[in-house]
Amino acid sequence: MAKLRYFPSPHFLKGSRMATAADSLNKSTNPGKGMVVAAEGEAARVGRDLLNAGGNAVDAAVGVGFALAVTFPAAGNLGGGGFLVGSIGRENSSNESVALDFRETAPLAASETMYSDAHDRGLKEASLTGHLASGVPGSVAGLLHALEKWGSLPREQVLAPAIRLAREGFVMTDRTHRMLNSSRTRERMLLYRASADLFYPGGQTVAAGTQFKQPELANTLENIAKNGRAGFYEGEVADHLLTEMKRGGGLIRSKDLEDYQPIEREPIRFKTESGYAITMPPPSSGGVCLAQISRLLRDYKIKNSEVGSARHLHLLAEAMRRSFADRNQFLGDPDFVDCQVDRLLAEEYLDQLASSIDPLKATPSSTLISDQKAPKESEQTTHYSVVDRHGNGVAVTTTLNGSFGSKVLVPGAGFLLNNEMDDFTARPGVPNLFGLIQGKPNAIAPGKRPLSSMSPTVCLSGGSDSIEEVLAVLGTPGGPTIITNVFQVLFAIDRLQLSPELAVGMPKMHHQCLPDRIDVEKGVPSSTRAALKDMNHRIGTRQSIGDFQLISRLYREKWVGIADPRGSGAVSAQ
């Protein structure tokens, strides 16, 4: 393993409050056993305990996924979807790279114009709130598929901790309480009786520090533990879901549940300084964009002392701008559209894109893409990273889309439904929840999966060893900022060899082509902003970007786990 190199202080440490952010990071160092980093502490400990029980990284990842559905209801879920990327099988002397797509699908009754039609009827938030906003859930099918194919522990054992947390309760966190208590969330959650009864008993938000129990969710989890997939997509739980859909005018029917299947896809692979990375292909846009951005910046020499400088942020923005232009115009569900991935990642094409970057001046996005309206994509997702004692690594990003999804809790089953339909081109020319441009390839169609930015990523050594080593497992929530945040951390730990603490804690930036603007965190100095404006960039400010969950041993002998100080996550090591 390469020796750790030490560099001068990065540019962003000079005059930046974020320079000390790493001091508050939840950090753990581990010589070679297992580790879990997740957005919520109880769920991270579930993963650690499953590793201690002899489970592998997939067992732990599945256990964490079900636990987050209990302890982090804003984004953890049974009623949503996600992606899993892993490098697994080392306990059997193999080295398998996997990418599992358990993204939600549009119901069979969905149509391309359904939200334009709903808007004309006065239903202005139909893709965001309520029953019509929900796609067919994929999380349960995806997690069970992973466990059955790549796990080693019995299903009942893996789900037992989540069942206990739902039945016996857990301490309501300050973070979830604050999210529930926001005026927008509260107003919409109170529209639905079951949601109101669970999260606002007596009209009051569940208080932080109280024991929060979810008996209906516990029953649903027990059903899944006992009956597997059939315990969710058939029988009593499915009946509860279908009854609520009909009551509220939603589109999901029994045929949708019967037909839903997770899909194993071929990971996107791209070169890194230390080897290569594997990440998610379409319907995630993450893998294509990460590979493009990495290649577009390959020939630019960025010194460690320049990290966070105007030159560094300008080059990042120009690469991101070009990649997001392609994202809008070409990417979607590969089972419905030709995403042209081979062309988008071809060396000749990327050489042309790279040559169009002016190192001193911003390129107007209008010269790259014609649509001038930017849709939005929700940032309330959750990511977790796992490594085990065998050296396997698994990255999972999962979501309800918006915070608490559609706000509809299924009565009798205790889980929230997603509002993932808003990730399609719900209404042409109108921004979605994340401000993203959505092109024709992402139009709604029955059974189709919406385009996503989720980018679970695993970095591997590129040596001649028969079994390559996992070097890092990484990811974050954040809608379109997922792609740009994952790239910045990967670039920092791999190419610049910054410490994991600095890579996660440093101020982040984001550019998604439209709107034509660099968004920066408050830690970026005013002098840097001024220099970017001199390059013709428009500047926006964000309080924070992402909630990164990183495990890395790049250029070091031990695993280091980092839970982003921007969130309230936890590292739990064996």
Backbone torsions as a table, in degrees:
resi	resn	phi	psi	omega
1	MET	NA	139.5	-176.0
2	ALA	-62.2	145.2	176.8
3	LYS	-72.5	146.0	178.0
4	LEU	-70.0	128.2	177.3
5	ARG	-99.9	148.5	179.2
6	TYR	-112.3	138.0	-172.1
7	PHE	-123.4	165.1	171.0
8	PRO	-61.8	163.3	-179.7
9	SER	-62.5	133.4	176.0
10	PRO	-60.8	156.1	-178.5
11	HIS	-55.9	-37.5	-173.3
12	PHE	-70.3	-14.3	178.6
13	LEU	-74.2	-13.6	-174.8
14	LYS	-88.9	109.7	177.0
15	GLY	76.1	23.0	-177.0
16	SER	-119.9	130.3	176.3
17	ARG	-63.5	-30.5	-179.5
18	MET	-68.4	-8.6	179.7
19	ALA	-58.7	-28.7	-177.9
20	THR	-100.1	7.8	-177.9
21	ALA	-59.5	-35.1	-176.9
22	ALA	-63.3	-23.5	-180.0
23	ASP	-61.4	-27.3	-176.5
24	SER	-102.0	7.3	179.5
25	LEU	-66.4	141.9	170.0
26	ASN	-78.5	110.4	-169.9
27	LYS	-128.9	143.6	173.0
28	SER	-142.0	144.6	176.7
29	THR	-117.3	137.9	-173.0
30	ASN	-140.8	130.9	-174.9
31	PRO	-71.7	-13.9	-179.5
32	GLY	162.3	0.6	177.1
33	LYS	-86.8	-165.5	-175.8
34	GLY	-82.2	162.5	-178.4
35	MET	-157.5	145.3	177.0
36	VAL	-131.0	134.1	173.3
37	VAL	-124.7	123.0	-176.3
38	ALA	-142.5	167.7	-175.3
39	ALA	-76.5	-7.2	-177.9
40	GLU	-143.9	136.2	-170.2
41	GLY	-65.6	-42.7	-180.0
42	GLU	-59.6	-42.8	-179.4
43	ALA	-66.3	-39.8	177.8
44	ALA	-61.6	-39.6	179.5
45	ARG	-68.5	-32.3	174.1
46	VAL	-58.6	-46.3	178.8
47	GLY	-61.7	-44.1	178.7
48	ARG	-60.4	-44.0	-178.4
49	ASP	-64.2	-35.6	177.1
50	LEU	-68.7	-34.9	173.6
51	LEU	-65.0	-42.2	178.5
52	ASN	-63.7	-28.0	179.6
53	ALA	-81.0	3.8	178.5
54	GLY	100.5	2.9	-179.8
55	GLY	-73.9	161.0	176.1
56	ASN	-96.6	-175.2	-175.2
57	ALA	-62.5	-33.2	179.0
58	VAL	-70.3	-43.7	175.4
59	ASP	-53.9	-48.2	-178.8
60	ALA	-64.1	-42.1	-179.2
61	ALA	-62.8	-41.0	179.1
62	VAL	-67.1	-42.4	177.6
63	GLY	-62.0	-41.1	176.9
64	VAL	-63.0	-42.3	-179.5
65	GLY	-59.0	-46.3	178.9
66	PHE	-69.4	-35.3	178.3
67	ALA	-66.0	-40.2	178.7
68	LEU	-63.0	-29.0	175.7
69	ALA	-62.1	-23.4	179.1
70	VAL	-92.6	-50.1	-167.5
71	THR	-93.4	-12.5	179.2
72	PHE	-135.6	68.4	-171.2
73	PRO	-66.3	-14.0	178.0
74	ALA	-66.2	-28.9	-175.5
75	ALA	-140.8	-38.3	173.1
76	GLY	-61.4	150.7	-167.6
77	ASN	-166.1	158.0	159.3
78	LEU	-105.9	-25.8	-172.7
79	GLY	-97.2	18.5	179.6
80	GLY	-122.4	-140.6	-178.6
81	GLY	-161.1	-175.4	-180.0
82	GLY	174.6	-165.1	-179.1
83	PHE	-137.1	146.6	174.0
84	LEU	-126.3	131.0	173.9
85	VAL	-123.7	132.8	-178.4
86	GLY	-148.7	154.6	168.2
87	SER	-119.0	107.6	-164.5
88	ILE	-135.1	175.3	173.3
89	GLY	96.1	4.5	-175.3
90	ARG	-66.1	-25.7	176.5
91	GLU	-65.4	-18.3	177.1
92	ASN	-110.0	21.1	178.7
93	SER	59.0	34.1	175.6
94	SER	-124.1	179.0	-176.5
95	ASN	-150.5	87.0	-174.2
96	GLU	-105.9	128.6	174.4
97	SER	-97.2	126.7	-175.8
98	VAL	-128.9	149.1	174.2
99	ALA	-138.2	112.2	-176.3
100	LEU	-109.1	123.4	-179.4
101	ASP	-100.3	109.0	172.1
102	PHE	-121.7	41.1	175.6
103	ARG	-65.7	148.5	176.5
104	GLU	-65.0	158.2	176.9
105	THR	-119.9	153.6	174.1
106	ALA	-68.5	136.5	176.8
107	PRO	-58.0	156.2	-178.7
108	LEU	-63.5	-23.0	179.1
109	ALA	-87.6	0.7	-178.7
110	ALA	-72.8	155.8	177.8
111	SER	-140.9	159.5	-176.0
112	GLU	-60.8	-32.1	-175.0
113	THR	-102.9	12.2	-171.0
114	MET	-60.9	-34.9	-178.3
115	TYR	-84.7	-29.4	170.8
116	SER	-63.3	-41.8	178.1
117	ASP	-64.4	-42.8	179.4
118	ALA	-64.5	-39.3	178.6
119	HIS	-62.0	-40.2	178.9
120	ASP	-64.9	-25.0	178.3
121	ARG	-88.7	5.1	178.1
122	GLY	94.2	2.4	179.2
123	LEU	-92.2	82.1	-169.4
124	LYS	-76.8	-18.6	-179.7
125	GLU	-117.0	28.4	-173.8
126	ALA	-62.9	-27.1	179.0
127	SER	-87.0	-5.0	-175.7
128	LEU	-112.3	-41.7	-172.3
129	THR	-129.8	135.0	176.3
130	GLY	99.8	-179.5	-169.1
131	HIS	-67.1	-31.5	-177.2
132	LEU	-72.0	-13.9	-176.7
133	ALA	-82.2	-9.7	-168.8
134	SER	-93.2	133.0	167.8
135	GLY	-90.0	172.6	-179.4
136	VAL	-71.2	122.6	-175.3
137	PRO	-62.6	142.7	179.8
138	GLY	-121.3	-10.3	-171.6
139	SER	-61.4	-45.9	-177.2
140	VAL	-63.6	-47.1	179.0
141	ALA	-61.5	-40.6	-178.3
142	GLY	-67.5	-47.5	-179.2
143	LEU	-64.2	-41.1	179.2
144	LEU	-67.3	-37.5	176.9
145	HIS	-60.5	-46.2	179.7
146	ALA	-61.2	-44.5	-178.1
147	LEU	-63.9	-45.1	-176.8
148	GLU	-68.2	-34.0	-175.8
149	LYS	-89.6	-38.0	-171.1
150	TRP	-121.9	-8.8	-179.7
151	GLY	-83.2	177.0	-178.0
152	SER	-131.6	-13.1	-177.5
153	LEU	-101.0	155.9	177.3
154	PRO	-64.1	147.1	-179.6
155	ARG	-56.4	-42.9	-178.1
156	GLU	-61.1	-37.9	179.5
157	GLN	-69.3	-39.4	-177.7
158	VAL	-69.5	-35.6	-179.0
159	LEU	-86.8	-15.0	-175.5
160	ALA	-55.3	-43.0	180.0
161	PRO	-63.0	-39.8	178.6
162	ALA	-65.1	-40.3	177.7
163	ILE	-61.0	-44.5	179.4
164	ARG	-62.1	-44.4	-179.8
165	LEU	-62.9	-36.7	178.6
166	ALA	-73.4	-41.7	-175.8
167	ARG	-74.4	-48.6	-175.6
168	GLU	-89.0	-20.0	178.2
169	GLY	93.9	168.0	175.8
170	PHE	-143.0	166.6	-178.4
171	VAL	-77.8	119.0	178.5
172	MET	-57.9	127.6	-176.6
173	THR	-82.4	156.8	175.4
174	ASP	-59.9	-39.3	-176.6
175	ARG	-62.6	-50.0	-179.6
176	THR	-66.0	-37.8	177.1
177	HIS	-59.7	-45.8	179.9
178	ARG	-62.4	-40.8	180.0
179	MET	-64.9	-42.7	177.8
180	LEU	-65.4	-30.8	-173.5
181	ASN	-87.4	-4.7	176.7
182	SER	-64.4	143.7	-172.4
183	SER	-60.8	-40.1	-178.1
184	ARG	-66.3	-46.5	179.5
185	THR	-64.5	-46.7	-178.1
186	ARG	-58.9	-46.5	-178.7
187	GLU	-57.1	-42.4	-176.8
188	ARG	-80.7	-36.1	178.5
189	MET	-64.7	-34.9	-178.5
190	LEU	-70.5	-9.4	176.8
191	LEU	-72.4	-17.4	-172.9
192	TYR	-120.8	120.7	-168.8
193	ARG	-55.1	-48.8	-176.9
194	ALA	-65.2	-39.4	177.5
195	SER	-64.1	-43.7	-179.5
196	ALA	-63.9	-43.4	-177.5
197	ASP	-64.0	-37.0	-177.1
198	LEU	-79.3	-47.4	-171.5
199	PHE	-96.0	-15.5	-178.4
200	TYR	-135.0	59.5	-178.1
201	PRO	-61.6	130.3	-177.5
202	GLY	66.7	17.1	179.8
203	GLY	84.1	3.2	-178.6
204	GLN	-111.2	136.8	177.6
205	THR	-60.5	135.8	176.2
206	VAL	-52.4	126.7	-173.1
207	ALA	-77.6	144.3	173.1
208	ALA	-62.1	141.7	178.8
209	GLY	90.4	-9.2	178.7
210	THR	-88.7	156.0	177.1
211	GLN	-78.2	118.0	-173.7
212	PHE	-107.2	116.4	-177.7
213	LYS	-111.1	146.1	-179.3
214	GLN	-134.1	76.6	-174.2
215	PRO	-62.7	-36.3	179.3
216	GLU	-67.0	-39.8	176.9
217	LEU	-65.0	-37.8	176.6
218	ALA	-60.0	-42.0	178.5
219	ASN	-62.6	-41.4	178.8
220	THR	-63.2	-44.4	178.9
221	LEU	-63.7	-37.9	176.3
222	GLU	-63.7	-38.2	177.3
223	ASN	-61.3	-42.9	179.1
224	ILE	-67.0	-42.6	179.8
225	ALA	-60.8	-38.1	-177.3
226	LYS	-79.4	-42.6	-169.0
227	ASN	-113.1	-0.3	-179.8
228	GLY	66.6	-143.2	-178.3
229	ARG	-54.1	-41.0	-178.6
230	ALA	-62.7	-22.1	178.7
231	GLY	-73.0	-7.0	178.2
232	PHE	-121.9	-46.1	-173.4
233	TYR	-89.2	-4.2	176.0
234	GLU	-137.2	174.7	171.3
235	GLY	70.3	-149.3	-171.1
236	GLU	-61.0	-46.1	-177.8
237	VAL	-64.5	-44.9	177.7
238	ALA	-61.1	-39.2	178.7
239	ASP	-60.9	-42.8	177.4
240	HIS	-59.8	-45.3	-179.0
241	LEU	-63.6	-46.1	-177.2
242	LEU	-67.9	-36.0	176.5
243	THR	-62.8	-43.0	179.7
244	GLU	-68.3	-37.5	176.8
245	MET	-59.2	-47.7	-179.3
246	LYS	-65.5	-39.7	-179.0
247	ARG	-62.8	-38.2	-175.0
248	GLY	-99.2	4.5	178.7
249	GLY	80.4	22.1	176.4
250	GLY	-79.2	173.3	-172.5
251	LEU	-106.5	-12.6	-175.9
252	ILE	-69.2	129.9	179.8
253	ARG	-127.1	173.2	-176.0
254	SER	-58.1	-36.1	179.4
255	LYS	-62.6	-37.3	177.0
256	ASP	-61.4	-45.1	-179.2
257	LEU	-67.0	-41.8	179.8
258	GLU	-63.1	-38.2	-173.7
259	ASP	-81.6	-18.7	-171.7
260	TYR	-63.3	133.4	176.2
261	GLN	-141.1	135.2	168.4
262	PRO	-70.2	158.0	-175.6
263	ILE	-128.0	127.1	171.0
264	GLU	-81.4	124.9	-178.9
265	ARG	-120.0	164.2	177.7
266	GLU	-80.9	123.4	-178.6
267	PRO	-62.2	151.7	166.3
268	ILE	-75.6	133.9	177.4
269	ARG	-120.6	137.2	173.4
270	PHE	-146.4	154.5	-175.0
271	LYS	-72.5	145.8	171.2
272	THR	-128.7	173.7	177.8
273	GLU	-62.4	-36.4	-174.0
274	SER	-93.3	-6.8	-177.8
275	GLY	160.3	-104.8	176.1
276	TYR	-157.1	165.2	178.6
277	ALA	-118.0	146.6	170.5
278	ILE	-116.2	139.1	-177.8
279	THR	-154.3	-172.7	-165.6
280	MET	-87.6	134.7	173.7
281	PRO	-85.6	176.7	173.3
282	PRO	-54.6	141.5	20.3
283	PRO	-82.4	5.9	166.0
284	SER	-80.4	138.0	172.0
285	SER	-88.3	-6.5	-172.9
286	GLY	-60.8	-49.2	-176.1
287	GLY	-62.2	-46.4	179.4
288	VAL	-61.5	-46.7	-178.0
289	CYS	-65.6	-43.3	178.8
290	LEU	-61.0	-43.4	179.5
291	ALA	-64.9	-40.5	178.6
292	GLN	-65.1	-50.2	-177.2
293	ILE	-59.7	-42.3	179.1
294	SER	-59.2	-45.7	-179.6
295	ARG	-68.3	-39.6	-177.7
296	LEU	-63.6	-27.0	-179.2
297	LEU	-98.8	2.0	-172.8
298	ARG	-58.0	-40.9	-172.3
299	ASP	-91.0	0.3	178.0
300	TYR	-92.5	127.6	178.6
301	LYS	-89.1	110.6	178.6
302	ILE	-111.7	115.1	-179.1
303	LYS	-73.5	154.3	178.5
304	ASN	-58.4	-37.3	-179.1
305	SER	-69.7	-12.0	179.6
306	GLU	-92.6	-6.5	-176.3
307	VAL	-58.9	125.6	-177.4
308	GLY	87.7	-1.8	178.7
309	SER	-76.5	169.0	178.5
310	ALA	-61.4	-40.7	179.5
311	ARG	-61.6	-45.8	179.5
312	HIS	-60.3	-49.5	-177.6
313	LEU	-67.4	-35.1	177.3
314	HIS	-62.4	-47.5	-179.2
315	LEU	-64.7	-40.3	174.9
316	LEU	-58.1	-48.1	-177.2
317	ALA	-61.0	-41.3	-177.8
318	GLU	-68.3	-37.5	176.3
319	ALA	-68.7	-43.6	179.2
320	MET	-62.7	-43.0	-179.2
321	ARG	-54.8	-47.2	-177.1
322	ARG	-69.0	-38.7	179.9
323	SER	-67.6	-40.9	179.4
324	PHE	-69.2	-28.4	174.1
325	ALA	-62.9	-43.0	176.5
326	ASP	-66.7	-38.3	179.1
327	ARG	-53.3	-48.2	-176.6
328	ASN	-67.1	-39.6	-170.8
329	GLN	-82.8	-24.2	-169.8
330	PHE	-125.8	-23.6	-167.8
331	LEU	-95.1	146.5	179.4
332	GLY	-173.6	-156.3	177.4
333	ASP	-75.4	117.1	-175.7
334	PRO	-66.5	-14.2	176.3
335	ASP	-81.5	-6.0	-179.5
336	PHE	-121.7	-29.1	-176.4
337	VAL	-134.4	154.9	173.7
338	ASP	-83.2	105.6	-176.4
339	CYS	-79.4	-7.7	177.8
340	GLN	55.8	38.7	-175.8
341	VAL	-60.1	-43.8	-179.2
342	ASP	-59.5	-41.6	179.3
343	ARG	-67.9	-42.4	-177.5
344	LEU	-65.7	-24.8	-179.5
345	LEU	-106.3	6.4	179.1
346	ALA	-68.5	140.4	-176.5
347	GLU	-59.1	-42.3	-178.5
348	GLU	-62.2	-43.0	179.6
349	TYR	-65.8	-43.3	-179.0
350	LEU	-69.3	-31.0	173.1
351	ASP	-60.5	-42.8	178.6
352	GLN	-63.0	-44.8	179.1
353	LEU	-62.1	-44.8	-178.4
354	ALA	-62.0	-38.5	-178.4
355	SER	-69.2	-17.0	180.0
356	SER	-84.1	-6.6	179.9
357	ILE	-79.4	125.3	173.1
358	ASP	-89.7	118.2	-176.2
359	PRO	-68.9	-8.3	-176.3
360	LEU	-119.7	-6.9	-171.4
361	LYS	-147.2	141.9	179.2
362	ALA	-71.3	141.4	173.1
363	THR	-91.0	123.6	177.5
364	PRO	-59.4	132.3	179.9
365	SER	-61.8	-26.1	-179.6
366	SER	-62.7	-20.8	177.6
367	THR	-82.8	-10.8	-178.4
368	LEU	-105.9	-27.4	-174.9
369	ILE	-148.8	138.9	-171.1
370	SER	-85.5	-32.1	-175.6
371	ASP	-70.4	126.6	-174.5
372	GLN	-100.0	6.1	179.5
373	LYS	-111.4	135.2	-174.3
374	ALA	-107.9	119.8	175.0
375	PRO	-76.6	166.0	-179.5
376	LYS	-109.1	157.6	176.3
377	GLU	-138.4	132.3	-171.0
378	SER	-64.1	148.4	-177.6
379	GLU	-104.8	1.8	-177.1
380	GLN	-89.8	77.1	178.2
381	THR	-119.8	171.9	172.3
382	THR	-139.5	146.2	-179.1
383	HIS	-127.7	148.1	170.6
384	TYR	-143.2	150.8	-176.6
385	SER	-123.9	140.8	-175.9
386	VAL	-138.2	137.3	165.3
387	VAL	-129.3	153.8	179.2
388	ASP	-122.1	177.9	-175.3
389	ARG	-65.9	-18.4	178.8
390	HIS	-82.9	-12.5	-176.1
391	GLY	95.2	7.5	174.9
392	ASN	-73.8	151.1	177.4
393	GLY	-134.3	136.4	-180.0
394	VAL	-133.7	131.9	176.2
395	ALA	-119.5	131.1	-179.1
396	VAL	-131.8	130.4	171.5
397	THR	-122.4	128.6	-174.9
398	THR	-138.4	157.8	-169.7
399	THR	-159.6	156.3	163.3
400	LEU	-103.4	1.0	-172.6
401	ASN	83.3	-94.8	177.1
402	GLY	-75.9	165.8	176.6
403	SER	-58.2	121.9	-175.5
404	PHE	61.8	22.7	172.7
405	GLY	56.7	-131.7	-177.4
406	SER	-77.1	-6.1	-176.3
407	LYS	77.8	1.5	-178.8
408	VAL	-94.4	117.2	173.0
409	LEU	-95.0	132.5	-178.4
410	VAL	-75.1	113.1	179.6
411	PRO	-60.9	135.4	179.6
412	GLY	87.5	-18.0	-179.2
413	ALA	-117.0	-22.9	169.1
414	GLY	77.5	13.4	178.7
415	PHE	-119.9	151.5	179.9
416	LEU	-85.2	148.9	177.0
417	LEU	-97.9	149.6	-179.1
418	ASN	-73.4	163.8	165.9
419	ASN	-119.5	46.0	-173.3
420	GLU	-70.0	-18.8	-179.1
421	MET	-61.1	-21.6	178.5
422	ASP	-69.9	-14.1	177.9
423	ASP	-79.4	-11.4	169.3
424	PHE	-76.2	172.6	167.7
425	THR	-74.0	79.7	-172.1
426	ALA	-65.4	-43.8	176.7
427	ARG	-137.3	111.3	-175.6
428	PRO	-50.9	132.2	177.3
429	GLY	83.0	-1.8	-177.9
430	VAL	-111.9	130.0	-178.9
431	PRO	-59.1	142.2	171.9
432	ASN	-86.7	-170.5	-172.0
433	LEU	-59.5	-23.5	-175.7
434	PHE	-105.9	6.3	179.2
435	GLY	77.2	17.7	-175.8
436	LEU	-93.6	144.4	170.1
437	ILE	-72.9	130.1	176.0
438	GLN	-118.4	119.4	-177.0
439	GLY	-88.3	179.6	-179.5
440	LYS	-56.1	-37.3	179.2
441	PRO	-58.8	-19.1	-178.6
442	ASN	-103.8	21.0	177.0
443	ALA	-67.4	152.2	179.5
444	ILE	-66.2	139.1	170.7
445	ALA	-152.1	147.6	179.8
446	PRO	-55.6	130.0	178.5
447	GLY	79.7	-0.1	-176.3
448	LYS	-85.1	152.8	177.6
449	ARG	-103.1	132.9	-179.0
450	PRO	-72.8	150.2	176.1
451	LEU	-61.8	144.2	-177.6
452	SER	-133.7	160.3	173.2
453	SER	-103.9	-3.8	-176.6
454	MET	-58.4	132.6	-169.1
455	SER	-135.8	58.1	174.5
456	PRO	-60.4	134.1	-169.7
457	THR	-139.4	141.7	175.0
458	VAL	-127.1	131.5	177.5
459	CYS	-101.3	137.5	-176.3
460	LEU	-127.1	152.2	173.7
461	SER	-69.3	152.5	-178.1
462	GLY	-113.6	24.2	-175.9
463	GLY	-76.5	-169.5	-176.5
464	SER	-92.1	2.1	179.2
465	ASP	-59.7	147.2	-179.8
466	SER	-65.8	-32.3	176.5
467	ILE	-119.7	112.2	-178.0
468	GLU	-72.7	151.7	-178.3
469	GLU	-89.5	140.5	167.5
470	VAL	-74.2	127.2	-178.5
471	LEU	-107.2	-27.5	-179.9
472	ALA	-160.4	148.3	174.9
473	VAL	-130.3	125.3	-169.7
474	LEU	-149.5	159.5	176.7
475	GLY	168.6	173.5	-175.7
476	THR	-161.8	157.0	164.3
477	PRO	-80.7	177.4	172.8
478	GLY	134.1	18.7	179.4
479	GLY	58.3	-137.1	-178.8
480	PRO	-62.9	-22.9	177.8
481	THR	-69.6	-12.8	175.2
482	ILE	-55.4	-50.0	-175.9
483	ILE	-60.0	-50.1	-174.9
484	THR	-71.2	-33.9	178.3
485	ASN	-70.7	-45.8	177.9
486	VAL	-59.1	-42.1	179.6
487	PHE	-62.9	-44.5	-176.8
488	GLN	-62.4	-41.2	178.6
489	VAL	-69.5	-43.1	178.3
490	LEU	-60.9	-45.8	178.7
491	PHE	-59.3	-40.3	-176.6
492	ALA	-69.9	-44.5	-176.6
493	ILE	-80.9	-25.6	-175.3
494	ASP	-95.0	-62.0	-174.3
495	ARG	-78.9	-40.4	-177.9
496	LEU	-91.9	-14.2	179.1
497	GLN	57.9	36.3	171.1
498	LEU	-71.6	158.3	177.0
499	SER	-66.8	153.7	176.0
500	PRO	-55.8	-36.7	179.8
501	GLU	-61.2	-47.6	179.9
502	LEU	-67.1	-40.3	-177.4
503	ALA	-61.1	-42.5	179.7
504	VAL	-78.0	-40.5	-173.0
505	GLY	-79.4	-18.7	-175.3
506	MET	-66.9	153.5	178.0
507	PRO	-59.3	139.5	-178.0
508	LYS	-107.6	160.0	175.2
509	MET	-131.2	169.7	-178.3
510	HIS	-155.0	136.6	170.4
511	HIS	-139.5	129.7	-178.0
512	GLN	-123.3	26.8	178.5
513	CYS	75.5	-59.6	175.0
514	LEU	-127.4	130.4	-1.9
515	PRO	-64.7	153.3	-175.8
516	ASP	-78.3	82.8	-171.6
517	ARG	-159.8	140.7	168.5
518	ILE	-90.0	122.9	171.3
519	ASP	-96.3	131.4	180.0
520	VAL	-127.8	152.7	173.7
521	GLU	-74.9	162.9	-175.2
522	LYS	-63.1	-20.5	-179.4
523	GLY	-72.1	-8.9	178.5
524	VAL	-74.8	123.7	-174.5
525	PRO	-61.7	152.8	-179.9
526	SER	-62.7	-32.3	179.0
527	SER	-65.2	-36.0	177.8
528	THR	-69.0	-41.0	177.7
529	ARG	-60.8	-43.1	-179.4
530	ALA	-63.0	-41.0	179.1
531	ALA	-65.0	-37.0	177.3
532	LEU	-66.9	-38.5	176.7
533	LYS	-62.9	-36.4	177.4
534	ASP	-64.9	-21.0	176.2
535	MET	-90.2	9.5	178.6
536	ASN	76.6	23.7	173.8
537	HIS	-89.4	141.5	166.0
538	ARG	-87.2	142.2	-174.0
539	ILE	-119.8	132.1	171.2
540	GLY	-119.6	159.7	-177.7
541	THR	-120.4	135.0	174.1
542	ARG	-119.8	144.4	176.8
543	GLN	-61.9	-45.1	177.6
544	SER	-156.6	158.5	178.5
545	ILE	-129.0	115.2	171.7
546	GLY	82.7	-179.1	178.4
547	ASP	-153.7	74.3	-165.7
548	PHE	-70.7	141.9	175.4
549	GLN	-127.0	108.2	-170.8
550	LEU	-124.3	136.1	165.0
551	ILE	-124.5	128.1	-175.5
552	SER	-146.3	145.2	166.0
553	ARG	-132.6	25.4	175.6
554	LEU	-61.6	124.5	176.1
555	TYR	59.9	32.4	176.6
556	ARG	-154.7	165.4	-174.4
557	GLU	-89.5	-21.2	-174.4
558	LYS	-119.9	153.7	171.1
559	TRP	-66.1	138.0	171.5
560	VAL	-122.1	124.6	177.6
561	GLY	-106.4	133.5	-177.4
562	ILE	-129.3	124.1	169.2
563	ALA	-104.3	126.0	-172.1
564	ASP	-55.7	133.0	176.9
565	PRO	-67.4	-14.5	178.0
566	ARG	-70.4	-21.7	179.8
567	GLY	-112.6	-155.9	179.9
568	SER	-132.8	37.5	-176.7
569	GLY	-77.7	-177.1	-175.0
570	ALA	-146.0	150.7	172.0
571	VAL	-108.1	130.2	178.8
572	SER	-130.3	116.1	-174.1
573	ALA	-115.8	152.3	175.5
574	GLN	-68.2	NA	NA
